[in-house]
Amino acid sequence: MSSETRTGPADDSVPGDGLVKAGVVVFAIGAVATLVTVAPLLLGTDPFPTVAYLVSMLMGVGFVLAAAGVLRSIAAQRRQARRVRPTA
């Protein structure tokens, strides 16, 4: 039984995990920026400069990054499944 326990840190990361995590962070930054830029429009105050609206575009960039990470993970799992399964 002792041979089955891991002695080092568990490295269960799959290719694409980093892209998904980065995508979530970028998406969150873009979502906050979107809320901040919409608030003055709803409150009737002066709108923010164009740069604030450009930062809110990070929401889409984060979504694309996360989707690319998911696709990379899928591709890695498919390659691993092909290696394990013998072709008949």
Secondary structure as UniProt FT lines:
FT   HELIX           2..4
FT   TURN            15..16
FT   HELIX           17..43
FT   HELIX           50..55
FT   TURN            56..57
FT   HELIX           58..84
//
